[in-house]
């Protein structure tokens, strides 16, 4: 692995660590306010942070002026990418925040990480033909999901929160594919800012339409909003966009799926959450399927 690949891999691992530990902050924040209110607070804070970061980088002269005159680069594509990526990220984040308030951070982290299996499966619709190994990974992940969410229950139905987390995984799949499409054409920080601007506007509209935000709610969840807004939204998603640009997709996916491991460890260390032996087996199977789905197959001679 060359230095550039090592750097980008470390960027994505750092992003995965931030996302994983942010599950704890999201869980705590859900005790104080509704999902749209929390999402609006963290997203507006992310916009402010990213604007400040862009101003600092511009002052340092670290901006790309070769592609187009002015500060904002490739404006038409930037607006289009911001709208598409932001709408997908809003829907995914809202579903995640709704689901995370009804289940443990470990379950939320592992179920969200199913996007790493869904990404290559979704590529079927774009002309790719997954092999036997990938379909085996899908089967194993479904078995793991059963052990994690359904084993020992009288009913075979998922809870409302777990359905929302599965929807979240599907929506994050869409967001990752959109980032893969737009990021090579754009400045990473500018695309991150535009997508969070869209998330901020949408979540604010939904907040006032479906929830009743108060100053007391923001005061109680201030630390959670600050961590998710600055670190998870502002820093980690920017690391994702920058890290995905020049990195082998197999290495990138493996690095990002570590989010699920960090979320389980954070829930155990900070919130004192535990998993039964059956649930732990489910986590292991799901994580194994996620990792195996990204390993390159041996080419036959």
Buried (B, 14 or more C-beta within 10 A) or exposed (E): EEEEBEBBBEBBBBBBBBBBBBBBBBBBBBEBBBBBBBBBBBBBBBBBBBBEBBEEEEEEEEBEEEEEEEEBBBEEEBEBBBBBBBBBBBBBBBBBBBBBBBBBBBBBBBBBBBBBBBBBBBBEEEEEEBEEEBEEBBEBBBBBBBBBBBEEEEEEEBBEBBBBBBBBBBBBBBBBBBBBEBBEBBBBBBBBBBBBBBBBBBBBEBBEEEBEBEEEBBEBBEEBBBBBBBBBBBBBBBBBBBBBBEBBEEBBBBBBBBBBBBBBBBBBEBBEBEBEEBBBBBBBBBBBBBBBBBEEEEEEE
